[in-house]
Amino acid sequence: MDEVTKEELKWKFYRLAIVLNAIVLIVALGVVALLKLQGHYAIPAALILFAAALGLGLYFRKHYSATRRWLDEQP
C-alpha cells in the first residue's frame, strides 16, 4: 500500500470513528432524556434523538461497507 492510499485510509477510518462515537453519544443522550426530562417533553425528545442515531447508523453502515470494499480492492 503506497503512502497516498495509507493517508486516504486514515481519513476514511477517522470519519467512521467520529460518526460511530456520535451515534453512541446520541443514544446515551436519548436514554438520559427519556429518564431525566419531566413532563411531555421526555418521549418526543428521546424519539428525536433515537431517530437521529438511526439515521447516522444507516449513514455509517453505508460508508463502512464502501470503505471495506475499497480496502479489499487495494493491492
PDB file of N, CA, C, O and CB in Angstrom:
ATOM      1  N   MET A   1       0.857  -1.168   0.000  1.00  0.00           N
ATOM      2  CA  MET A   1       0.000   0.000   0.000  1.00  0.00           C
ATOM      3  C   MET A   1       0.904   1.233   0.000  1.00  0.00           C
ATOM      4  O   MET A   1       1.785   1.368   0.850  1.00  0.00           O
ATOM      5  CB  MET A   1      -0.976  -0.003   1.231  1.00  0.00           C
ATOM      6  N   ASP A   2       0.682   2.117  -0.946  1.00  0.00           N
ATOM      7  CA  ASP A   2       1.519   3.311  -1.042  1.00  0.00           C
ATOM      8  C   ASP A   2       1.075   4.383  -0.032  1.00  0.00           C
ATOM      9  O   ASP A   2       0.050   4.231   0.633  1.00  0.00           O
ATOM     10  CB  ASP A   2       1.473   3.877  -2.474  1.00  0.00           C
ATOM     11  N   GLU A   3       1.837   5.440   0.070  1.00  0.00           N
ATOM     12  CA  GLU A   3       1.588   6.473   1.079  1.00  0.00           C
ATOM     13  C   GLU A   3       0.269   7.212   0.858  1.00  0.00           C
ATOM     14  O   GLU A   3      -0.428   7.548   1.815  1.00  0.00           O
ATOM     15  CB  GLU A   3       2.727   7.469   1.086  1.00  0.00           C
ATOM     16  N   VAL A   4      -0.065   7.459  -0.398  1.00  0.00           N
ATOM     17  CA  VAL A   4      -1.317   8.171  -0.689  1.00  0.00           C
ATOM     18  C   VAL A   4      -2.512   7.335  -0.255  1.00  0.00           C
ATOM     19  O   VAL A   4      -3.467   7.864   0.313  1.00  0.00           O
ATOM     20  CB  VAL A   4      -1.419   8.508  -2.195  1.00  0.00           C
ATOM     21  N   THR A   5      -2.465   6.041  -0.518  1.00  0.00           N
ATOM     22  CA  THR A   5      -3.550   5.144  -0.126  1.00  0.00           C
ATOM     23  C   THR A   5      -3.630   5.029   1.387  1.00  0.00           C
ATOM     24  O   THR A   5      -4.729   4.988   1.941  1.00  0.00           O
ATOM     25  CB  THR A   5      -3.358   3.757  -0.753  1.00  0.00           C
ATOM     26  N   LYS A   6      -2.501   4.977   2.062  1.00  0.00           N
ATOM     27  CA  LYS A   6      -2.499   4.926   3.526  1.00  0.00           C
ATOM     28  C   LYS A   6      -3.126   6.186   4.114  1.00  0.00           C
ATOM     29  O   LYS A   6      -3.887   6.120   5.080  1.00  0.00           O
ATOM     30  CB  LYS A   6      -1.066   4.752   4.056  1.00  0.00           C
ATOM     31  N   GLU A   7      -2.807   7.308   3.535  1.00  0.00           N
ATOM     32  CA  GLU A   7      -3.379   8.576   4.016  1.00  0.00           C
ATOM     33  C   GLU A   7      -4.889   8.608   3.798  1.00  0.00           C
ATOM     34  O   GLU A   7      -5.637   9.063   4.664  1.00  0.00           O
ATOM     35  CB  GLU A   7      -2.718   9.774   3.302  1.00  0.00           C
ATOM     36  N   GLU A   8      -5.330   8.126   2.649  1.00  0.00           N
ATOM     37  CA  GLU A   8      -6.760   8.086   2.369  1.00  0.00           C
ATOM     38  C   GLU A   8      -7.478   7.144   3.338  1.00  0.00           C
ATOM     39  O   GLU A   8      -8.564   7.460   3.826  1.00  0.00           O
ATOM     40  CB  GLU A   8      -7.007   7.649   0.920  1.00  0.00           C
ATOM     41  N   LEU A   9      -6.876   5.998   3.612  1.00  0.00           N
ATOM     42  CA  LEU A   9      -7.459   5.056   4.567  1.00  0.00           C
ATOM     43  C   LEU A   9      -7.550   5.680   5.955  1.00  0.00           C
ATOM     44  O   LEU A   9      -8.537   5.487   6.665  1.00  0.00           O
ATOM     45  CB  LEU A   9      -6.633   3.761   4.620  1.00  0.00           C
ATOM     46  N   LYS A  10      -6.523   6.424   6.337  1.00  0.00           N
ATOM     47  CA  LYS A  10      -6.526   7.072   7.644  1.00  0.00           C
ATOM     48  C   LYS A  10      -7.703   8.031   7.777  1.00  0.00           C
ATOM     49  O   LYS A  10      -8.373   8.052   8.810  1.00  0.00           O
ATOM     50  CB  LYS A  10      -5.212   7.817   7.872  1.00  0.00           C
ATOM     51  N   TRP A  11      -7.956   8.820   6.745  1.00  0.00           N
ATOM     52  CA  TRP A  11      -9.061   9.779   6.807  1.00  0.00           C
ATOM     53  C   TRP A  11     -10.417   9.095   6.738  1.00  0.00           C
ATOM     54  O   TRP A  11     -11.367   9.547   7.377  1.00  0.00           O
ATOM     55  CB  TRP A  11      -8.941  10.787   5.684  1.00  0.00           C
ATOM     56  N   LYS A  12     -10.522   8.016   5.973  1.00  0.00           N
ATOM     57  CA  LYS A  12     -11.784   7.260   5.931  1.00  0.00           C
ATOM     58  C   LYS A  12     -12.073   6.650   7.303  1.00  0.00           C
ATOM     59  O   LYS A  12     -13.202   6.707   7.791  1.00  0.00           O
ATOM     60  CB  LYS A  12     -11.724   6.144   4.844  1.00  0.00           C
ATOM     61  N   PHE A  13     -11.046   6.069   7.917  1.00  0.00           N
ATOM     62  CA  PHE A  13     -11.208   5.481   9.239  1.00  0.00           C
ATOM     63  C   PHE A  13     -11.562   6.549  10.270  1.00  0.00           C
ATOM     64  O   PHE A  13     -12.427   6.333  11.118  1.00  0.00           O
ATOM     65  CB  PHE A  13      -9.934   4.745   9.655  1.00  0.00           C
ATOM     66  N   TYR A  14     -10.900   7.691  10.199  1.00  0.00           N
ATOM     67  CA  TYR A  14     -11.168   8.789  11.124  1.00  0.00           C
ATOM     68  C   TYR A  14     -12.632   9.234  11.031  1.00  0.00           C
ATOM     69  O   TYR A  14     -13.291   9.431  12.052  1.00  0.00           O
ATOM     70  CB  TYR A  14     -10.231   9.976  10.832  1.00  0.00           C
ATOM     71  N   ARG A  15     -13.134   9.390   9.807  1.00  0.00           N
ATOM     72  CA  ARG A  15     -14.523   9.806   9.623  1.00  0.00           C
ATOM     73  C   ARG A  15     -15.481   8.785  10.226  1.00  0.00           C
ATOM     74  O   ARG A  15     -16.435   9.156  10.909  1.00  0.00           O
ATOM     75  CB  ARG A  15     -14.830  10.004   8.135  1.00  0.00           C
ATOM     76  N   LEU A  16     -15.229   7.496   9.974  1.00  0.00           N
ATOM     77  CA  LEU A  16     -16.109   6.462  10.505  1.00  0.00           C
ATOM     78  C   LEU A  16     -16.053   6.411  12.031  1.00  0.00           C
ATOM     79  O   LEU A  16     -17.075   6.189  12.680  1.00  0.00           O
ATOM     80  CB  LEU A  16     -15.735   5.103   9.921  1.00  0.00           C
ATOM     81  N   ALA A  17     -14.878   6.614  12.603  1.00  0.00           N
ATOM     82  CA  ALA A  17     -14.753   6.603  14.062  1.00  0.00           C
ATOM     83  C   ALA A  17     -15.530   7.761  14.690  1.00  0.00           C
ATOM     84  O   ALA A  17     -16.177   7.590  15.723  1.00  0.00           O
ATOM     85  CB  ALA A  17     -13.272   6.679  14.472  1.00  0.00           C
ATOM     86  N   ILE A  18     -15.467   8.926  14.072  1.00  0.00           N
ATOM     87  CA  ILE A  18     -16.204  10.086  14.591  1.00  0.00           C
ATOM     88  C   ILE A  18     -17.711   9.841  14.519  1.00  0.00           C
ATOM     89  O   ILE A  18     -18.436  10.147  15.465  1.00  0.00           O
ATOM     90  CB  ILE A  18     -15.835  11.363  13.800  1.00  0.00           C
ATOM     91  N   VAL A  19     -18.176   9.294  13.410  1.00  0.00           N
ATOM     92  CA  VAL A  19     -19.609   9.022  13.255  1.00  0.00           C
ATOM     93  C   VAL A  19     -20.067   7.983  14.275  1.00  0.00           C
ATOM     94  O   VAL A  19     -21.134   8.129  14.871  1.00  0.00           O
ATOM     95  CB  VAL A  19     -19.920   8.536  11.821  1.00  0.00           C
ATOM     96  N   LEU A  20     -19.269   6.938  14.478  1.00  0.00           N
ATOM     97  CA  LEU A  20     -19.638   5.910  15.452  1.00  0.00           C
ATOM     98  C   LEU A  20     -19.689   6.484  16.870  1.00  0.00           C
ATOM     99  O   LEU A  20     -20.587   6.145  17.641  1.00  0.00           O
ATOM    100  CB  LEU A  20     -18.646   4.739  15.392  1.00  0.00           C
ATOM    101  N   ASN A  21     -18.751   7.333  17.210  1.00  0.00           N
ATOM    102  CA  ASN A  21     -18.785   7.992  18.523  1.00  0.00           C
ATOM    103  C   ASN A  21     -20.013   8.882  18.669  1.00  0.00           C
ATOM    104  O   ASN A  21     -20.612   8.949  19.743  1.00  0.00           O
ATOM    105  CB  ASN A  21     -17.516   8.822  18.735  1.00  0.00           C
ATOM    106  N   ALA A  22     -20.384   9.556  17.601  1.00  0.00           N
ATOM    107  CA  ALA A  22     -21.582  10.409  17.642  1.00  0.00           C
ATOM    108  C   ALA A  22     -22.837   9.567  17.861  1.00  0.00           C
ATOM    109  O   ALA A  22     -23.739   9.972  18.594  1.00  0.00           O
ATOM    110  CB  ALA A  22     -21.712  11.226  16.335  1.00  0.00           C
ATOM    111  N   ILE A  23     -22.895   8.402  17.229  1.00  0.00           N
ATOM    112  CA  ILE A  23     -24.055   7.516  17.406  1.00  0.00           C
ATOM    113  C   ILE A  23     -24.176   7.098  18.869  1.00  0.00           C
ATOM    114  O   ILE A  23     -25.261   7.159  19.447  1.00  0.00           O
ATOM    115  CB  ILE A  23     -23.937   6.262  16.496  1.00  0.00           C
ATOM    116  N   VAL A  24     -23.073   6.678  19.462  1.00  0.00           N
ATOM    117  CA  VAL A  24     -23.094   6.255  20.868  1.00  0.00           C
ATOM    118  C   VAL A  24     -23.521   7.415  21.769  1.00  0.00           C
ATOM    119  O   VAL A  24     -24.317   7.230  22.689  1.00  0.00           O
ATOM    120  CB  VAL A  24     -21.703   5.726  21.300  1.00  0.00           C
ATOM    121  N   LEU A  25     -22.996   8.596  21.505  1.00  0.00           N
ATOM    122  CA  LEU A  25     -23.341   9.762  22.312  1.00  0.00           C
ATOM    123  C   LEU A  25     -24.817  10.127  22.169  1.00  0.00           C
ATOM    124  O   LEU A  25     -25.469  10.439  23.166  1.00  0.00           O
ATOM    125  CB  LEU A  25     -22.469  10.950  21.916  1.00  0.00           C
ATOM    126  N   ILE A  26     -25.347  10.095  20.971  1.00  0.00           N
ATOM    127  CA  ILE A  26     -26.747  10.457  20.756  1.00  0.00           C
ATOM    128  C   ILE A  26     -27.683   9.446  21.412  1.00  0.00           C
ATOM    129  O   ILE A  26     -28.707   9.832  21.976  1.00  0.00           O
ATOM    130  CB  ILE A  26     -27.048  10.557  19.258  1.00  0.00           C
ATOM    131  N   VAL A  27     -27.348   8.161  21.346  1.00  0.00           N
ATOM    132  CA  VAL A  27     -28.180   7.150  22.016  1.00  0.00           C
ATOM    133  C   VAL A  27     -28.139   7.371  23.527  1.00  0.00           C
ATOM    134  O   VAL A  27     -29.169   7.274  24.194  1.00  0.00           O
ATOM    135  CB  VAL A  27     -27.699   5.708  21.663  1.00  0.00           C
ATOM    136  N   ALA A  28     -26.966   7.663  24.067  1.00  0.00           N
ATOM    137  CA  ALA A  28     -26.864   7.931  25.501  1.00  0.00           C
ATOM    138  C   ALA A  28     -27.681   9.159  25.889  1.00  0.00           C
ATOM    139  O   ALA A  28     -28.349   9.155  26.923  1.00  0.00           O
ATOM    140  CB  ALA A  28     -25.400   8.123  25.905  1.00  0.00           C
ATOM    141  N   LEU A  29     -27.634  10.199  25.078  1.00  0.00           N
ATOM    142  CA  LEU A  29     -28.451  11.390  25.348  1.00  0.00           C
ATOM    143  C   LEU A  29     -29.942  11.065  25.277  1.00  0.00           C
ATOM    144  O   LEU A  29     -30.737  11.613  26.041  1.00  0.00           O
ATOM    145  CB  LEU A  29     -28.109  12.511  24.351  1.00  0.00           C
ATOM    146  N   GLY A  30     -30.318  10.181  24.366  1.00  0.00           N
ATOM    147  CA  GLY A  30     -31.713   9.770  24.263  1.00  0.00           C
ATOM    148  C   GLY A  30     -32.181   9.050  25.511  1.00  0.00           C
ATOM    149  O   GLY A  30     -33.295   9.279  25.983  1.00  0.00           O
ATOM    150  N   VAL A  31     -31.344   8.185  26.048  1.00  0.00           N
ATOM    151  CA  VAL A  31     -31.694   7.476  27.282  1.00  0.00           C
ATOM    152  C   VAL A  31     -31.789   8.456  28.441  1.00  0.00           C
ATOM    153  O   VAL A  31     -32.716   8.378  29.248  1.00  0.00           O
ATOM    154  CB  VAL A  31     -30.658   6.376  27.595  1.00  0.00           C
ATOM    155  N   VAL A  32     -30.841   9.372  28.527  1.00  0.00           N
ATOM    156  CA  VAL A  32     -30.884  10.379  29.591  1.00  0.00           C
ATOM    157  C   VAL A  32     -32.138  11.240  29.453  1.00  0.00           C
ATOM    158  O   VAL A  32     -32.799  11.540  30.448  1.00  0.00           O
ATOM    159  CB  VAL A  32     -29.616  11.266  29.556  1.00  0.00           C
ATOM    160  N   ALA A  33     -32.465  11.634  28.235  1.00  0.00           N
ATOM    161  CA  ALA A  33     -33.666  12.451  28.020  1.00  0.00           C
ATOM    162  C   ALA A  33     -34.910  11.680  28.438  1.00  0.00           C
ATOM    163  O   ALA A  33     -35.830  12.252  29.022  1.00  0.00           O
ATOM    164  CB  ALA A  33     -33.779  12.884  26.540  1.00  0.00           C
ATOM    165  N   LEU A  34     -34.941  10.401  28.146  1.00  0.00           N
ATOM    166  CA  LEU A  34     -36.104   9.593  28.489  1.00  0.00           C
ATOM    167  C   LEU A  34     -36.259   9.455  29.998  1.00  0.00           C
ATOM    168  O   LEU A  34     -37.377   9.441  30.514  1.00  0.00           O
ATOM    169  CB  LEU A  34     -35.999   8.217  27.848  1.00  0.00           C
ATOM    170  N   LEU A  35     -35.153   9.354  30.694  1.00  0.00           N
ATOM    171  CA  LEU A  35     -35.215   9.126  32.137  1.00  0.00           C
ATOM    172  C   LEU A  35     -35.250  10.406  32.965  1.00  0.00           C
ATOM    173  O   LEU A  35     -35.832  10.414  34.050  1.00  0.00           O
ATOM    174  CB  LEU A  35     -34.045   8.303  32.560  1.00  0.00           C
ATOM    175  N   LYS A  36     -34.651  11.471  32.488  1.00  0.00           N
ATOM    176  CA  LYS A  36     -34.495  12.667  33.315  1.00  0.00           C
ATOM    177  C   LYS A  36     -35.458  13.808  32.999  1.00  0.00           C
ATOM    178  O   LYS A  36     -35.804  14.580  33.893  1.00  0.00           O
ATOM    179  CB  LYS A  36     -33.116  13.165  33.181  1.00  0.00           C
ATOM    180  N   LEU A  37     -35.895  13.930  31.753  1.00  0.00           N
ATOM    181  CA  LEU A  37     -36.795  15.033  31.426  1.00  0.00           C
ATOM    182  C   LEU A  37     -38.171  14.780  32.033  1.00  0.00           C
ATOM    183  O   LEU A  37     -38.659  13.650  32.071  1.00  0.00           O
ATOM    184  CB  LEU A  37     -36.903  15.215  29.896  1.00  0.00           C
ATOM    185  N   GLN A  38     -38.766  15.838  32.493  1.00  0.00           N
ATOM    186  CA  GLN A  38     -40.077  15.751  33.108  1.00  0.00           C
ATOM    187  C   GLN A  38     -41.138  16.267  32.142  1.00  0.00           C
ATOM    188  O   GLN A  38     -40.837  17.030  31.224  1.00  0.00           O
ATOM    189  CB  GLN A  38     -40.111  16.541  34.427  1.00  0.00           C
ATOM    190  N   GLY A  39     -42.343  15.858  32.348  1.00  0.00           N
ATOM    191  CA  GLY A  39     -43.453  16.387  31.567  1.00  0.00           C
ATOM    192  C   GLY A  39     -43.606  15.713  30.217  1.00  0.00           C
ATOM    193  O   GLY A  39     -43.259  14.547  30.033  1.00  0.00           O
ATOM    194  N   HIS A  40     -44.134  16.481  29.283  1.00  0.00           N
ATOM    195  CA  HIS A  40     -44.475  15.943  27.967  1.00  0.00           C
ATOM    196  C   HIS A  40     -43.300  15.955  27.004  1.00  0.00           C
ATOM    197  O   HIS A  40     -43.457  15.551  25.853  1.00  0.00           O
ATOM    198  CB  HIS A  40     -45.615  16.724  27.375  1.00  0.00           C
ATOM    199  N   TYR A  41     -42.138  16.402  27.433  1.00  0.00           N
ATOM    200  CA  TYR A  41     -41.002  16.545  26.531  1.00  0.00           C
ATOM    201  C   TYR A  41     -40.097  15.314  26.487  1.00  0.00           C
ATOM    202  O   TYR A  41     -39.280  15.194  25.575  1.00  0.00           O
ATOM    203  CB  TYR A  41     -40.196  17.739  26.932  1.00  0.00           C
ATOM    204  N   ALA A  42     -40.219  14.420  27.426  1.00  0.00           N
ATOM    205  CA  ALA A  42     -39.288  13.296  27.532  1.00  0.00           C
ATOM    206  C   ALA A  42     -39.379  12.363  26.324  1.00  0.00           C
ATOM    207  O   ALA A  42     -38.364  12.071  25.691  1.00  0.00           O
ATOM    208  CB  ALA A  42     -39.559  12.512  28.810  1.00  0.00           C
ATOM    209  N   ILE A  43     -40.557  11.907  26.009  1.00  0.00           N
ATOM    210  CA  ILE A  43     -40.710  10.930  24.925  1.00  0.00           C
ATOM    211  C   ILE A  43     -40.406  11.541  23.557  1.00  0.00           C
ATOM    212  O   ILE A  43     -39.669  10.925  22.787  1.00  0.00           O
ATOM    213  CB  ILE A  43     -42.125  10.360  24.929  1.00  0.00           C
ATOM    214  N   PRO A  44     -40.933  12.717  23.216  1.00  0.00           N
ATOM    215  CA  PRO A  44     -40.570  13.287  21.910  1.00  0.00           C
ATOM    216  C   PRO A  44     -39.076  13.580  21.772  1.00  0.00           C
ATOM    217  O   PRO A  44     -38.499  13.357  20.708  1.00  0.00           O
ATOM    218  CB  PRO A  44     -41.350  14.562  21.677  1.00  0.00           C
ATOM    219  N   ALA A  45     -38.451  14.073  22.829  1.00  0.00           N
ATOM    220  CA  ALA A  45     -37.013  14.363  22.760  1.00  0.00           C
ATOM    221  C   ALA A  45     -36.219  13.077  22.562  1.00  0.00           C
ATOM    222  O   ALA A  45     -35.290  13.034  21.755  1.00  0.00           O
ATOM    223  CB  ALA A  45     -36.541  15.087  24.040  1.00  0.00           C
ATOM    224  N   ALA A  46     -36.586  12.031  23.298  1.00  0.00           N
ATOM    225  CA  ALA A  46     -35.891  10.750  23.158  1.00  0.00           C
ATOM    226  C   ALA A  46     -36.111  10.172  21.765  1.00  0.00           C
ATOM    227  O   ALA A  46     -35.175   9.641  21.167  1.00  0.00           O
ATOM    228  CB  ALA A  46     -36.370   9.754  24.229  1.00  0.00           C
ATOM    229  N   LEU A  47     -37.321  10.265  21.244  1.00  0.00           N
ATOM    230  CA  LEU A  47     -37.599   9.741  19.906  1.00  0.00           C
ATOM    231  C   LEU A  47     -36.808  10.485  18.831  1.00  0.00           C
ATOM    232  O   LEU A  47     -36.306   9.876  17.887  1.00  0.00           O
ATOM    233  CB  LEU A  47     -39.093   9.831  19.607  1.00  0.00           C
ATOM    234  N   ILE A  48     -36.703  11.795  18.980  1.00  0.00           N
ATOM    235  CA  ILE A  48     -35.920  12.579  18.014  1.00  0.00           C
ATOM    236  C   ILE A  48     -34.453  12.164  18.060  1.00  0.00           C
ATOM    237  O   ILE A  48     -33.819  12.004  17.017  1.00  0.00           O
ATOM    238  CB  ILE A  48     -36.055  14.096  18.300  1.00  0.00           C
ATOM    239  N   LEU A  49     -33.916  11.990  19.257  1.00  0.00           N
ATOM    240  CA  LEU A  49     -32.517  11.585  19.393  1.00  0.00           C
ATOM    241  C   LEU A  49     -32.297  10.167  18.857  1.00  0.00           C
ATOM    242  O   LEU A  49     -31.292   9.905  18.197  1.00  0.00           O
ATOM    243  CB  LEU A  49     -32.079  11.668  20.864  1.00  0.00           C
ATOM    244  N   PHE A  50     -33.223   9.259  19.136  1.00  0.00           N
ATOM    245  CA  PHE A  50     -33.089   7.890  18.623  1.00  0.00           C
ATOM    246  C   PHE A  50     -33.215   7.855  17.104  1.00  0.00           C
ATOM    247  O   PHE A  50     -32.529   7.076  16.442  1.00  0.00           O
ATOM    248  CB  PHE A  50     -34.146   6.975  19.256  1.00  0.00           C
ATOM    249  N   ALA A  51     -34.082   8.686  16.552  1.00  0.00           N
ATOM    250  CA  ALA A  51     -34.205   8.751  15.089  1.00  0.00           C
ATOM    251  C   ALA A  51     -32.921   9.304  14.462  1.00  0.00           C
ATOM    252  O   ALA A  51     -32.485   8.834  13.411  1.00  0.00           O
ATOM    253  CB  ALA A  51     -35.418   9.628  14.685  1.00  0.00           C
ATOM    254  N   ALA A  52     -32.327  10.297  15.107  1.00  0.00           N
ATOM    255  CA  ALA A  52     -31.056  10.835  14.608  1.00  0.00           C
ATOM    256  C   ALA A  52     -29.962   9.770  14.663  1.00  0.00           C
ATOM    257  O   ALA A  52     -29.148   9.659  13.746  1.00  0.00           O
ATOM    258  CB  ALA A  52     -30.632  12.075  15.426  1.00  0.00           C
ATOM    259  N   ALA A  53     -29.948   8.989  15.743  1.00  0.00           N
ATOM    260  CA  ALA A  53     -28.956   7.909  15.866  1.00  0.00           C
ATOM    261  C   ALA A  53     -29.191   6.839  14.800  1.00  0.00           C
ATOM    262  O   ALA A  53     -28.234   6.290  14.254  1.00  0.00           O
ATOM    263  CB  ALA A  53     -29.013   7.274  17.280  1.00  0.00           C
ATOM    264  N   LEU A  54     -30.441   6.542  14.503  1.00  0.00           N
ATOM    265  CA  LEU A  54     -30.747   5.572  13.455  1.00  0.00           C
ATOM    266  C   LEU A  54     -30.282   6.074  12.092  1.00  0.00           C
ATOM    267  O   LEU A  54     -29.694   5.325  11.312  1.00  0.00           O
ATOM    268  CB  LEU A  54     -32.249   5.276  13.425  1.00  0.00           C
ATOM    269  N   GLY A  55     -30.550   7.343  11.814  1.00  0.00           N
ATOM    270  CA  GLY A  55     -30.098   7.928  10.554  1.00  0.00           C
ATOM    271  C   GLY A  55     -28.587   7.899  10.425  1.00  0.00           C
ATOM    272  O   GLY A  55     -28.057   7.546   9.371  1.00  0.00           O
ATOM    273  N   LEU A  56     -27.890   8.270  11.490  1.00  0.00           N
ATOM    274  CA  LEU A  56     -26.430   8.204  11.467  1.00  0.00           C
ATOM    275  C   LEU A  56     -25.941   6.766  11.361  1.00  0.00           C
ATOM    276  O   LEU A  56     -24.908   6.502  10.746  1.00  0.00           O
ATOM    277  CB  LEU A  56     -25.850   8.860  12.717  1.00  0.00           C
ATOM    278  N   GLY A  57     -26.676   5.843  11.953  1.00  0.00           N
ATOM    279  CA  GLY A  57     -26.313   4.427  11.852  1.00  0.00           C
ATOM    280  C   GLY A  57     -26.388   3.926  10.421  1.00  0.00           C
ATOM    281  O   GLY A  57     -25.527   3.169   9.974  1.00  0.00           O
ATOM    282  N   LEU A  58     -27.412   4.346   9.711  1.00  0.00           N
ATOM    283  CA  LEU A  58     -27.537   3.961   8.306  1.00  0.00           C
ATOM    284  C   LEU A  58     -26.428   4.585   7.469  1.00  0.00           C
ATOM    285  O   LEU A  58     -25.870   3.934   6.585  1.00  0.00           O
ATOM    286  CB  LEU A  58     -28.907   4.373   7.756  1.00  0.00           C
ATOM    287  N   TYR A  59     -26.112   5.836   7.745  1.00  0.00           N
ATOM    288  CA  TYR A  59     -25.006   6.517   7.066  1.00  0.00           C
ATOM    289  C   TYR A  59     -23.692   5.782   7.339  1.00  0.00           C
ATOM    290  O   TYR A  59     -22.896   5.560   6.427  1.00  0.00           O
ATOM    291  CB  TYR A  59     -24.905   7.998   7.528  1.00  0.00           C
ATOM    292  N   PHE A  60     -23.473   5.405   8.606  1.00  0.00           N
ATOM    293  CA  PHE A  60     -22.255   4.701   8.986  1.00  0.00           C
ATOM    294  C   PHE A  60     -22.147   3.368   8.256  1.00  0.00           C
ATOM    295  O   PHE A  60     -21.091   3.031   7.721  1.00  0.00           O
ATOM    296  CB  PHE A  60     -22.216   4.479  10.499  1.00  0.00           C
ATOM    297  N   ARG A  61     -23.235   2.616   8.235  1.00  0.00           N
ATOM    298  CA  ARG A  61     -23.202   1.293   7.595  1.00  0.00           C
ATOM    299  C   ARG A  61     -22.894   1.405   6.106  1.00  0.00           C
ATOM    300  O   ARG A  61     -22.116   0.619   5.565  1.00  0.00           O
ATOM    301  CB  ARG A  61     -24.541   0.567   7.798  1.00  0.00           C
ATOM    302  N   LYS A  62     -23.506   2.382   5.450  1.00  0.00           N
ATOM    303  CA  LYS A  62     -23.263   2.589   4.020  1.00  0.00           C
ATOM    304  C   LYS A  62     -21.796   2.916   3.755  1.00  0.00           C
ATOM    305  O   LYS A  62     -21.179   2.326   2.868  1.00  0.00           O
ATOM    306  CB  LYS A  62     -24.160   3.714   3.482  1.00  0.00           C
ATOM    307  N   HIS A  63     -21.246   3.835   4.507  1.00  0.00           N
ATOM    308  CA  HIS A  63     -19.859   4.247   4.288  1.00  0.00           C
ATOM    309  C   HIS A  63     -18.859   3.195   4.782  1.00  0.00           C
ATOM    310  O   HIS A  63     -17.765   3.075   4.230  1.00  0.00           O
ATOM    311  CB  HIS A  63     -19.596   5.577   4.986  1.00  0.00           C
ATOM    312  N   TYR A  64     -19.225   2.443   5.806  1.00  0.00           N
ATOM    313  CA  TYR A  64     -18.359   1.360   6.257  1.00  0.00           C
ATOM    314  C   TYR A  64     -18.244   0.293   5.176  1.00  0.00           C
ATOM    315  O   TYR A  64     -17.150  -0.191   4.885  1.00  0.00           O
ATOM    316  CB  TYR A  64     -18.893   0.746   7.564  1.00  0.00           C
ATOM    317  N   SER A  65     -19.374  -0.068   4.585  1.00  0.00           N
ATOM    318  CA  SER A  65     -19.345  -1.069   3.511  1.00  0.00           C
ATOM    319  C   SER A  65     -18.542  -0.579   2.316  1.00  0.00           C
ATOM    320  O   SER A  65     -17.772  -1.340   1.730  1.00  0.00           O
ATOM    321  CB  SER A  65     -20.767  -1.421   3.069  1.00  0.00           C
ATOM    322  N   ALA A  66     -18.716   0.678   1.955  1.00  0.00           N
ATOM    323  CA  ALA A  66     -17.967   1.239   0.827  1.00  0.00           C
ATOM    324  C   ALA A  66     -16.470   1.276   1.127  1.00  0.00           C
ATOM    325  O   ALA A  66     -15.655   0.978   0.255  1.00  0.00           O
ATOM    326  CB  ALA A  66     -18.474   2.652   0.496  1.00  0.00           C
ATOM    327  N   THR A  67     -16.111   1.637   2.344  1.00  0.00           N
ATOM    328  CA  THR A  67     -14.699   1.682   2.722  1.00  0.00           C
ATOM    329  C   THR A  67     -14.103   0.275   2.739  1.00  0.00           C
ATOM    330  O   THR A  67     -12.957   0.074   2.337  1.00  0.00           O
ATOM    331  CB  THR A  67     -14.530   2.350   4.101  1.00  0.00           C
ATOM    332  N   ARG A  68     -14.872  -0.674   3.197  1.00  0.00           N
ATOM    333  CA  ARG A  68     -14.373  -2.052   3.227  1.00  0.00           C
ATOM    334  C   ARG A  68     -14.160  -2.598   1.813  1.00  0.00           C
ATOM    335  O   ARG A  68     -13.157  -3.257   1.539  1.00  0.00           O
ATOM    336  CB  ARG A  68     -15.350  -2.954   3.996  1.00  0.00           C
ATOM    337  N   ARG A  69     -15.108  -2.319   0.926  1.00  0.00           N
ATOM    338  CA  ARG A  69     -14.935  -2.735  -0.483  1.00  0.00           C
ATOM    339  C   ARG A  69     -13.717  -2.055  -1.088  1.00  0.00           C
ATOM    340  O   ARG A  69     -12.935  -2.694  -1.791  1.00  0.00           O
ATOM    341  CB  ARG A  69     -16.200  -2.400  -1.321  1.00  0.00           C
ATOM    342  N   TRP A  70     -13.547  -0.761  -0.820  1.00  0.00           N
ATOM    343  CA  TRP A  70     -12.400  -0.014  -1.336  1.00  0.00           C
ATOM    344  C   TRP A  70     -11.097  -0.618  -0.816  1.00  0.00           C
ATOM    345  O   TRP A  70     -10.128  -0.756  -1.563  1.00  0.00           O
ATOM    346  CB  TRP A  70     -12.498   1.478  -0.939  1.00  0.00           C
ATOM    347  N   LEU A  71     -11.078  -0.977   0.464  1.00  0.00           N
ATOM    348  CA  LEU A  71      -9.871  -1.540   1.056  1.00  0.00           C
ATOM    349  C   LEU A  71      -9.565  -2.921   0.478  1.00  0.00           C
ATOM    350  O   LEU A  71      -8.399  -3.258   0.271  1.00  0.00           O
ATOM    351  CB  LEU A  71     -10.017  -1.626   2.575  1.00  0.00           C
ATOM    352  N   ASP A  72     -10.592  -3.716   0.217  1.00  0.00           N
ATOM    353  CA  ASP A  72     -10.374  -5.032  -0.387  1.00  0.00           C
ATOM    354  C   ASP A  72      -9.830  -4.934  -1.801  1.00  0.00           C
ATOM    355  O   ASP A  72      -9.127  -5.836  -2.257  1.00  0.00           O
ATOM    356  CB  ASP A  72     -11.664  -5.819  -0.396  1.00  0.00           C
ATOM    357  N   GLU A  73     -10.142  -3.858  -2.497  1.00  0.00           N
ATOM    358  CA  GLU A  73      -9.660  -3.675  -3.866  1.00  0.00           C
ATOM    359  C   GLU A  73      -8.214  -3.197  -3.932  1.00  0.00           C
ATOM    360  O   GLU A  73      -7.587  -3.264  -4.989  1.00  0.00           O
ATOM    361  CB  GLU A  73     -10.542  -2.693  -4.588  1.00  0.00           C
ATOM    362  N   GLN A  74      -7.684  -2.720  -2.818  1.00  0.00           N
ATOM    363  CA  GLN A  74      -6.314  -2.195  -2.816  1.00  0.00           C
ATOM    364  C   GLN A  74      -5.309  -3.334  -2.884  1.00  0.00           C
ATOM    365  O   GLN A  74      -5.523  -4.386  -2.281  1.00  0.00           O
ATOM    366  CB  GLN A  74      -6.061  -1.337  -1.562  1.00  0.00           C
ATOM    367  N   PRO A  75      -4.218  -3.134  -3.609  1.00  0.00           N
ATOM    368  CA  PRO A  75      -3.208  -4.202  -3.718  1.00  0.00           C
ATOM    369  C   PRO A  75      -2.415  -4.380  -2.431  1.00  0.00           C
ATOM    370  O   PRO A  75      -1.531  -5.235  -2.364  1.00  0.00           O
ATOM    371  CB  PRO A  75      -2.252  -3.903  -4.865  1.00  0.00           C
TER     372      PRO A  75
END
